[in-house]
């Protein structure tokens, strides 16, 4: 079966409606039905008496449902067919979105009509997404909607140095929400989509594909001919993790947490509100249950090296974590959980009661130093030197040479500990074979390149040059790691 067929099969297998029901809910439906019947009987017996039932994690994590699932015309993530995405914003809505961010950094939801693969969906919510890519919007608060049509200059893929401008709406990274304005509405089982900046961002698409091929959780993507207010280009569109993403991706119930860009994996107190600006609970959000994360951080804060080595496996799925860290090195991604963007999700499995890490935002992967060794620190670099990339440090923190260390203590301590070296090394070389062995990465890259549409914003020559450049990087990476393995 080809890589495209594998992706299509995986896409189809992950999204049947039955898998929208949490695993334990499917297993315990008879028990739940009995509970519901008992509650209804009590209501009938007790009349107006208020009954407050509760559900524990022993039964299921209850999540919100999509009650109106828009099926679309074709599978959005089927790379064998071309895709189109058009967003139509009024001048007033566009100005409102831009000016709100220019004023104080607010990423305000505005209303839009969108068309996906020929299907019009009205009253969809759209907002800006990202951090450093949007910095150019803060320079001048007197921003007006662009006039005229036509695509802007294509954004280069080299080092992904992408900057959004108000004059070119196609340059803006956006988050699309189907249920913000219509509760319960989704598109092909998703409530949100992310429009990535830059084109053709081959490195991110390839990194996502290789992560998926290794059997690790990741996000699906597609390339589209993308039009917004008359500006057309090529864009990469990703599924955005939501509560249903967690239910579909993992075999058991649990909590999915997203790290904020300004967060640190540090214990700051026992009150869940202390973490409001650091971690967001994605699924079962109404429960407000950050307690598993807080318990772990409290332990991590007090654990000396001996305790860390002896008992980390009580809190973290260390094999999964080793695979995550090895993957980030293999992909030369400096903006992972230890980078300035703090790009990662945490999954807490209610069955094993352990945490694992889910990768997110791989747009800086596969473009750093291809000679990076298995135990080398992966650094963000700029053309001509320097230490900062597309992801600028938080406001007020200087970047470039001398940029402060954004290390994550869990990652740092794990990699420094000799207790886990063999687990990491075993994972590293097994994943190397899966990702780069027997020309696998080259074949996947060619399939990706063939699916990228030529548009006003991306010519065939630019696309093909980006593919060739990526092939060269893969060759350099394979040569470097083969040399390490042989030594």
Residue pairs with C-beta under 8 A, 6 or more apart in sequence:
1 9
2 447
3 209
3 213
3 443
3 444
3 447
4 79
4 80
4 447
4 451
6 213
7 77
7 79
7 209
7 212
7 220
8 75
8 77
8 78
8 79
8 80
10 212
11 75
11 77
11 78
11 220
12 75
14 248
14 249
15 188
15 189
15 248
17 69
17 189
18 26
19 247
19 248
20 65
20 66
20 189
20 244
20 247
20 248
21 247
22 60
22 61
22 62
22 63
22 247
22 253
23 251
23 252
23 253
24 59
24 60
24 61
24 252
24 253
25 32
25 59
25 60
25 62
28 59
28 60
31 59
32 59
32 60
35 53
39 51
39 53
42 51
43 51
55 62
57 253
57 350
60 253
61 253
61 254
61 255
61 283
61 284
61 287
61 350
62 284
63 243
63 244
63 246
63 247
63 283
63 284
64 184
64 243
64 244
65 184
66 179
66 184
66 185
66 186
66 189
66 191
66 244
67 183
67 184
67 185
68 182
68 184
68 185
68 186
69 186
69 187
69 188
69 189
70 119
70 121
70 178
70 185
70 186
70 187
70 188
71 188
72 116
72 117
72 119
72 187
72 188
73 116
73 117
73 118
73 119
74 81
74 83
74 117
75 188
76 83
76 116
76 117
76 187
76 188
76 222
76 237
77 220
77 221
77 222
77 239
78 222
79 222
79 223
79 447
79 448
79 451
80 451
82 225
82 453
83 116
83 117
83 222
83 223
83 224
83 225
83 237
83 453
84 115
84 116
84 117
84 118
84 224
84 225
84 226
84 227
85 114
85 115
85 116
85 117
85 195
85 224
85 225
85 226
85 227
85 235
85 237
86 114
86 115
86 226
86 227
86 228
87 112
87 113
87 114
87 126
87 174
87 176
87 227
87 228
87 229
88 112
88 113
88 114
88 115
88 228
88 229
89 97
89 110
89 112
89 126
89 169
89 228
89 229
91 145
93 110
93 111
93 112
94 110
94 145
94 169
94 229
95 143
95 144
95 145
96 108
96 110
97 108
97 110
97 126
97 127
97 128
98 137
98 143
98 145
98 166
99 141
99 143
100 106
100 107
100 108
101 107
101 108
101 128
101 134
101 137
101 138
102 137
102 138
102 140
102 141
102 143
102 166
103 141
105 138
107 127
107 128
107 129
107 175
108 127
108 128
109 125
109 126
109 127
109 177
109 180
110 125
110 126
110 127
111 123
111 124
111 125
111 126
111 181
112 124
112 125
112 126
113 120
113 121
113 122
113 123
113 124
114 120
114 121
114 124
114 126
114 176
115 121
116 187
121 178
121 187
123 181
123 182
124 176
124 177
124 178
124 180
124 181
125 176
125 177
125 178
125 180
125 181
126 174
126 175
126 176
126 177
127 174
127 175
127 177
128 134
128 137
128 164
128 172
128 173
128 174
128 175
129 173
129 174
129 175
129 194
129 195
130 164
130 173
130 197
131 261
131 341
131 391
131 392
132 390
132 391
132 392
133 162
133 163
133 164
133 173
133 197
133 390
134 164
134 172
134 173
135 163
135 392
136 163
136 164
136 165
137 143
137 164
137 165
137 166
143 166
144 166
145 166
145 229
146 166
146 167
146 168
146 169
146 229
146 231
148 230
149 229
149 230
149 231
150 230
150 231
150 232
150 456
151 170
151 231
151 232
151 233
151 455
151 456
151 457
152 165
152 167
152 168
152 170
152 171
152 231
152 233
152 457
153 457
154 199
154 233
154 457
154 458
154 459
154 462
155 162
155 171
155 197
155 198
155 199
155 233
155 457
156 162
156 198
157 198
157 199
157 200
157 201
157 202
157 203
157 466
157 469
158 367
158 383
158 469
159 367
159 381
159 382
159 383
159 389
159 390
160 198
160 201
160 203
160 204
160 363
160 364
160 367
160 389
160 390
161 382
161 383
161 389
161 390
162 171
162 197
162 198
162 390
163 171
164 171
164 172
164 173
164 197
165 171
168 231
169 228
169 229
169 231
170 226
170 227
170 228
170 231
170 232
170 233
170 235
170 457
171 197
172 195
172 197
172 228
173 194
173 195
173 196
173 197
174 194
174 195
175 192
175 193
175 194
175 195
175 240
176 192
176 193
176 194
176 195
177 191
177 192
178 185
178 186
178 187
178 190
178 191
178 192
179 185
179 186
179 191
185 191
186 244
187 193
189 244
189 248
190 239
190 240
190 242
190 244
190 245
191 242
191 244
192 239
192 240
192 242
193 237
193 238
193 239
193 240
194 237
194 238
194 239
194 240
195 226
195 235
195 236
195 237
196 204
196 235
196 236
196 237
196 238
196 363
197 363
198 236
198 363
199 233
199 234
199 235
199 236
199 457
199 458
200 223
200 234
200 236
200 452
200 458
200 462
200 463
200 466
201 236
201 363
202 445
202 448
202 449
202 452
202 466
202 467
202 470
203 362
203 363
203 364
203 365
203 366
203 367
203 470
204 221
204 236
204 362
204 363
204 365
205 221
205 223
205 236
205 448
206 366
206 441
206 444
206 445
206 448
206 470
207 331
207 333
207 362
207 365
207 366
208 218
208 219
208 220
208 221
208 238
208 362
209 444
209 448
210 331
210 434
210 435
210 440
210 441
210 444
211 218
211 327
211 331
211 359
211 362
212 218
213 434
213 435
213 440
213 444
214 323
214 327
214 431
214 434
214 435
216 320
216 323
216 324
216 327
216 359
217 249
217 250
217 347
217 358
217 359
218 358
218 359
219 238
219 239
219 240
219 241
219 360
220 238
220 239
221 236
221 237
221 238
221 239
222 236
222 237
223 234
223 235
223 236
223 237
223 448
223 451
223 452
223 453
224 234
224 235
224 236
224 237
224 453
225 232
225 234
225 453
225 455
226 232
226 233
226 234
226 235
226 237
226 455
231 457
232 455
232 456
232 457
233 455
233 456
233 457
233 458
234 452
234 453
234 454
234 455
234 457
234 458
234 463
239 245
241 256
241 258
241 282
241 345
241 358
241 360
242 282
242 283
243 256
243 282
243 283
243 284
243 285
244 283
245 256
245 282
245 283
246 254
246 255
246 256
246 282
246 283
246 347
247 283
250 347
250 349
252 349
252 350
252 351
252 352
253 349
253 350
253 351
254 347
254 348
254 349
254 350
254 351
255 281
255 283
255 284
255 289
255 292
255 293
255 347
255 348
255 350
256 281
256 282
256 283
256 345
256 346
256 347
256 348
256 358
257 279
257 280
257 281
257 282
257 290
257 293
257 345
257 346
257 347
257 348
258 279
258 280
258 282
258 345
258 360
259 265
259 278
259 279
259 337
259 342
259 343
259 344
259 345
259 346
260 277
260 278
260 279
260 280
260 342
261 340
261 341
261 342
261 394
262 277
262 278
262 342
262 394
263 277
263 278
263 279
263 342
264 278
264 342
264 408
264 409
265 297
265 300
265 337
265 408
265 409
265 410
266 297
266 301
266 409
267 294
267 297
267 298
267 300
267 301
268 274
268 275
268 278
268 297
270 294
270 298
272 288
272 290
272 291
272 294
275 290
275 293
275 294
279 290
279 293
279 346
281 287
281 288
281 289
281 290
282 345
292 348
292 353
292 355
293 346
293 348
293 355
296 315
296 316
296 355
299 311
299 315
300 308
300 315
300 409
300 410
303 311
303 312
305 413
305 417
308 413
308 417
309 417
309 419
309 420
312 318
312 414
312 420
313 354
314 354
315 354
315 355
316 354
316 355
316 356
316 410
317 349
317 352
317 354
317 355
317 356
318 414
318 420
318 423
319 423
319 427
320 356
320 357
321 356
321 357
321 414
322 414
322 420
322 423
322 424
322 426
322 427
323 427
323 431
324 337
324 356
324 357
324 358
324 359
325 411
325 414
325 415
325 424
326 374
326 424
326 427
326 428
326 431
327 359
327 431
328 336
328 359
328 365
328 378
329 372
329 374
329 376
329 378
329 428
330 428
330 431
330 432
330 435
330 436
330 481
331 362
331 365
331 366
331 435
332 365
332 366
332 367
332 368
332 369
332 370
332 372
332 378
332 477
333 339
333 359
333 362
333 364
333 365
333 366
333 368
333 378
334 364
334 368
334 378
334 379
334 380
334 381
334 389
335 341
335 343
335 361
335 363
335 364
335 380
335 389
335 391
336 343
336 344
336 359
336 378
336 411
337 343
337 344
337 357
337 408
337 410
337 411
338 406
338 407
338 408
338 411
338 412
339 364
339 380
339 391
339 406
340 380
340 388
340 391
340 392
340 393
340 394
340 403
340 406
341 361
341 391
342 406
342 408
343 359
343 360
343 361
343 362
344 357
344 358
344 359
344 360
345 357
345 358
345 360
346 355
346 356
346 357
346 358
347 355
347 356
347 357
347 358
348 354
348 355
349 355
349 356
363 390
364 380
364 389
364 390
364 391
366 470
366 473
366 474
366 477
367 473
368 378
368 379
368 380
368 381
369 379
369 381
370 473
370 476
370 477
370 480
371 476
371 480
372 378
372 480
373 480
373 481
373 484
374 424
374 425
374 428
374 481
374 484
375 415
379 387
380 387
380 388
380 389
380 391
381 387
381 389
382 388
382 389
382 400
385 401
386 400
386 401
387 399
387 400
387 401
387 402
387 403
388 399
388 400
388 403
392 399
393 399
393 403
393 404
393 406
397 403
397 404
398 404
414 420
414 424
415 424
429 485
432 481
432 485
434 440
435 441
436 474
436 477
436 478
436 481
441 474
441 478
442 471
442 474
445 467
445 470
445 471
445 474
446 467
449 463
449 464
449 466
449 467
452 458
452 463
454 460
454 463
